[in-house]
């Protein structure tokens, strides 16, 4: 089975590649802008015709699209998260119409929760910011493309390799820099989020690639538990074994105030894929902390 992973060098992409390569008989190809990629492509600017030519050469049985942008200008956010999936769908129609497409969406597509009700796939999508709106546009491009496609709507990924642009990655890096008895400044950490291990997200992608079809158009991928963001910092410090003073009066994310609580209903993913998260929250934070130590050692 030939599987093409786009965005293969990103946080979730790296985990997806590692898990997919463990599949018996799988030949995993990588796509993106990084040197050495099997398919050199930037979905933000790719011409669908040229992309189709590359897809013909790759001849994938499945494509896993992990490419995305969580920050940057309005042009970047819309080009990568909205235009990119649309261009990919157009190219697949032309070059590999029978390939399964697994696209990673985002919980930001939902927007505010209705009280404390877990988000369900057929519930309202009311994104508050440009990132969520662009991701929703990408989801609509995939679900409306007529291909054998599924969107894995990923909640808050955590685990080894979490980037500094994510809240867990940033907290881990700042706590390590502060060291025992140090101090860091954050925004309020009282918002509730559903944190899911990146390795569990990768396993969901593997199952989405190999599951008999057709699959539901959208599947939530989360832990199924909402917990205060503060528990990320507390869990990292428990793993580290030291204390840091955390000042929550700093500048925080506007989205945290606008979306104070969010949790995934993962029943559909369990039914469709036989998937459920395996990694505990403590395991995710321990692996994240260990990975930041490795990076710190590399930079010395």
HELIX and SHEET records of a PDB file:
HELIX    1   1 UNK A   11  UNK A   21  1                                  11    
HELIX    2   2 UNK A   48  UNK A   58  1                                  11    
HELIX    3   3 UNK A   74  UNK A   78  1                                   5    
HELIX    4   4 UNK A   79  UNK A   83  3                                   5    
HELIX    5   5 UNK A   84  UNK A   95  1                                  12    
HELIX    6   6 UNK A  107  UNK A  109  5                                   3    
HELIX    7   7 UNK A  130  UNK A  143  1                                  14    
HELIX    8   8 UNK A  167  UNK A  178  1                                  12    
HELIX    9   9 UNK A  198  UNK A  210  1                                  13    
HELIX   10  10 UNK A  230  UNK A  240  1                                  11    
HELIX   11  11 UNK A  254  UNK A  258  1                                   5    
HELIX   12  12 UNK A  267  UNK A  273  1                                   7    
HELIX   13  13 UNK A  281  UNK A  299  1                                  19    
SHEET    1   A 7 UNK A  39  UNK A  40  0                                        
SHEET    2   A 7 UNK A  27  UNK A  32  1                                        
SHEET    3   A 7 UNK A   2  UNK A   6  1                                        
SHEET    4   A 7 UNK A  62  UNK A  65  1                                        
SHEET    5   A 7 UNK A 100  UNK A 106  1                                        
SHEET    6   A 7 UNK A 148  UNK A 154  1                                        
SHEET    7   A 7 UNK A 218  UNK A 221  1                                        
SHEET    1   B 2 UNK A 156  UNK A 158  0                                        
SHEET    2   B 2 UNK A 195  UNK A 197  1                                        
SHEET    1   C 2 UNK A 183  UNK A 185  0                                        
SHEET    2   C 2 UNK A 245  UNK A 247  1                                        
SHEET    1   D 2 UNK A 192  UNK A 193  0                                        
SHEET    2   D 2 UNK A 227  UNK A 228 -1                                        
END                                                                             
